[in-house]
């Protein structure tokens, strides 16, 4: 049973790897691929994707998933440390077209609320991804920033006197105070279309 389980996990991870290599930003985008071309990898037609979503859900629900992710991010933080002490964070919205109940977020392309999720990324000065997570309730970027610095701090990243840069989505007095006084960090941001307040 465990051998079969491990084979399934590797097959799912390999499938996700190919999706990433083909620049698919979501499982939904893989519907444009030709099923027969990847049948040997995924074990069936690529045109019916619900099995892949369920398989990912099963992996995430595994009791050791969080331990594995913590170890992964600790390694990633160490490997991307350039000693430059400056980081940038931003959120990227992905639309969702399935039937599950998913909170709405702001879709910049449509300029309206739409079903989907925001993924929050932390980059170093070289543009490398240091950490990322999915905003569970599509909150404001300022609240996500607080969650972000808490997460990387718990993973062993030294935050004191480092500078975090972000756009107007994180412009919040509470967020400023949390970074400056709570975490002893510097930050840089701006207000779009408010020349006098920049």
C-alpha positions as CSV (number, residue, x, y, z in Angstrom):
1,X,0.0,0.0,0.0
2,X,2.7,2.5,0.9
3,X,4.6,1.6,-2.3
4,X,1.6,2.4,-4.4
5,X,0.9,5.5,-2.5
6,X,4.5,6.7,-3.1
7,X,4.2,6.0,-6.8
8,X,1.0,8.1,-7.0
9,X,2.7,11.0,-5.1
10,X,5.6,11.0,-7.5
11,X,3.3,10.8,-10.5
12,X,1.4,13.9,-9.3
13,X,4.6,15.8,-8.5
14,X,6.0,15.0,-11.9
15,X,2.8,16.1,-13.6
16,X,3.0,19.4,-11.7
17,X,6.6,19.8,-12.7
18,X,5.7,19.4,-16.4
19,X,2.9,22.0,-16.0
20,X,5.4,24.4,-14.5
21,X,7.9,23.8,-17.2
22,X,5.3,24.5,-19.9
23,X,4.5,27.8,-18.1
24,X,1.0,26.8,-17.0
25,X,0.1,29.1,-14.2
26,X,-2.6,26.8,-12.8
27,X,-4.1,23.4,-13.2
28,X,-6.9,25.0,-15.1
29,X,-4.6,26.2,-17.9
30,X,-3.4,22.6,-18.6
31,X,-6.8,22.0,-20.3
32,X,-5.1,23.4,-23.4
33,X,-2.6,20.6,-23.6
34,X,-3.1,17.5,-25.7
35,X,-4.0,14.6,-23.5
36,X,-2.3,11.8,-25.4
37,X,1.1,13.6,-25.3
38,X,1.3,13.2,-21.5
39,X,-0.6,10.0,-21.0
40,X,2.5,8.0,-19.9
41,X,3.2,10.6,-17.2
42,X,-0.3,11.2,-15.8
43,X,-1.8,7.8,-16.4
44,X,-4.7,8.9,-18.5
45,X,-6.1,11.7,-20.6
46,X,-4.9,15.2,-19.7
47,X,-8.2,16.6,-20.7
48,X,-10.1,15.6,-17.5
49,X,-8.2,17.4,-14.8
50,X,-10.4,16.9,-11.7
51,X,-8.3,13.8,-10.7
52,X,-5.2,16.0,-10.5
53,X,-6.9,18.5,-8.2
54,X,-8.1,15.7,-5.9
55,X,-4.6,14.1,-5.9
56,X,-3.1,17.4,-4.9
57,X,-5.7,17.8,-2.1
58,X,-4.8,14.3,-0.9
59,X,-1.1,15.2,-0.7
60,X,-1.8,18.4,1.2
61,X,-4.0,16.6,3.7
62,X,-1.2,14.1,4.5
63,X,-0.1,14.5,8.1
64,X,3.6,15.0,7.1
65,X,2.9,17.6,4.5
66,X,3.5,20.6,6.7
67,X,6.8,19.1,7.9
68,X,8.0,18.6,4.4
69,X,7.0,22.1,3.4
70,X,8.8,23.6,6.4
71,X,12.0,21.8,5.5
72,X,11.6,22.9,1.8
73,X,11.2,26.6,2.7
74,X,14.1,26.5,5.2
75,X,16.3,25.2,2.5
76,X,15.0,27.7,0.0
77,X,15.6,30.6,2.4
78,X,19.2,29.5,2.9
79,X,19.9,28.9,-0.8
80,X,18.5,32.4,-1.8
81,X,20.3,34.4,0.9
82,X,22.5,36.8,-1.1
83,X,23.4,39.0,1.9
84,X,21.8,42.0,0.3
85,X,19.2,42.6,3.1
86,X,16.5,43.8,0.7
87,X,13.4,42.0,-0.4
88,X,10.2,42.6,-2.4
89,X,6.8,41.2,-2.0
90,X,3.6,41.2,-4.1
91,X,0.4,39.3,-4.7
92,X,-0.7,37.6,-7.9
93,X,-4.3,36.8,-8.6
94,X,-5.4,33.6,-10.3
95,X,-9.0,33.1,-11.4
96,X,-10.9,30.0,-10.5
97,X,-13.6,28.5,-12.8
98,X,-14.5,25.3,-10.8
99,X,-17.6,24.7,-8.8
100,X,-16.2,24.8,-5.3
101,X,-16.9,27.8,-3.0
102,X,-13.9,30.1,-3.3
103,X,-13.8,33.6,-2.0
104,X,-13.6,36.5,-4.5
105,X,-10.5,38.5,-5.0
106,X,-9.7,41.6,-7.0
107,X,-8.9,40.6,-10.6
108,X,-6.7,43.4,-12.1
109,X,-7.4,42.3,-15.7
110,X,-11.2,42.4,-15.4
111,X,-11.0,45.3,-12.9
112,X,-13.6,43.6,-10.7
113,X,-14.1,41.0,-8.0
114,X,-13.8,37.5,-9.3
115,X,-13.6,33.9,-7.9
116,X,-9.9,33.1,-7.3
117,X,-6.9,33.2,-5.0
118,X,-4.1,35.6,-4.4
119,X,-0.6,34.0,-4.1
120,X,1.8,36.1,-2.1
121,X,5.5,36.0,-3.1
122,X,8.7,37.1,-1.4
123,X,11.6,37.8,-3.7
124,X,15.2,38.8,-3.0
125,X,17.0,41.6,-4.9
126,X,17.9,39.1,-7.7
127,X,14.3,38.3,-8.3
128,X,14.6,34.8,-6.9
129,X,11.6,33.4,-5.0
130,X,12.3,33.1,-1.3
131,X,8.9,32.1,0.0
132,X,5.3,32.1,-1.1
133,X,1.8,31.2,0.2
134,X,-1.8,31.3,-0.9
135,X,-3.8,34.0,0.9
136,X,-6.6,31.9,2.4
137,X,-9.3,34.6,2.4
138,X,-8.1,37.1,-0.1
139,X,-7.3,39.7,2.5
140,X,-5.5,42.9,1.8
141,X,-1.8,42.8,1.0
142,X,-1.0,44.7,4.2
143,X,-2.5,41.8,6.2
144,X,-0.7,39.3,4.0
145,X,2.6,41.0,4.6
146,X,2.2,40.5,8.4
147,X,1.5,36.8,7.8
148,X,4.4,36.7,5.4
149,X,7.0,38.1,7.8
150,X,5.6,35.9,10.6
151,X,6.0,32.8,8.5
152,X,9.6,33.4,7.3
153,X,10.6,34.4,10.9
154,X,9.3,31.1,12.2
155,X,11.3,29.3,9.4
156,X,14.5,30.9,10.7
157,X,14.9,34.0,8.5
158,X,16.5,36.9,10.3
159,X,14.3,40.0,9.7
160,X,15.8,42.6,11.9
161,X,17.0,45.7,10.0
162,X,16.2,44.2,6.6
163,X,14.2,46.2,4.1
164,X,10.9,45.1,2.6
165,X,9.5,46.8,-0.5
166,X,5.9,46.5,-1.7
167,X,3.3,48.4,-3.7
168,X,0.2,50.4,-2.7
169,X,-1.7,47.2,-1.7
170,X,0.4,47.1,1.4
171,X,0.0,50.8,2.3
172,X,-1.4,50.6,5.8
173,X,-0.5,52.4,9.0
174,X,-1.0,49.2,11.0
175,X,1.3,47.3,8.6
176,X,3.9,50.0,8.9
177,X,3.9,49.9,12.7
178,X,4.0,46.1,12.7
179,X,7.1,46.1,10.4
180,X,9.0,48.9,12.1
181,X,8.2,48.4,15.7
182,X,7.1,44.7,15.9
183,X,9.8,43.3,13.6
184,X,12.4,46.1,13.6
185,X,12.4,46.2,9.8
186,X,12.7,49.0,7.2
187,X,10.2,49.3,4.3
188,X,9.5,51.2,1.2
189,X,6.2,51.7,-0.5
190,X,4.1,54.2,-2.4
191,X,0.6,55.5,-3.0
192,X,-0.4,55.5,-6.7
193,X,-2.0,58.7,-8.1
194,X,-1.5,60.6,-4.8
195,X,1.5,62.7,-5.7
196,X,1.3,64.8,-2.5
197,X,1.3,61.8,-0.2
198,X,4.0,59.7,-1.8
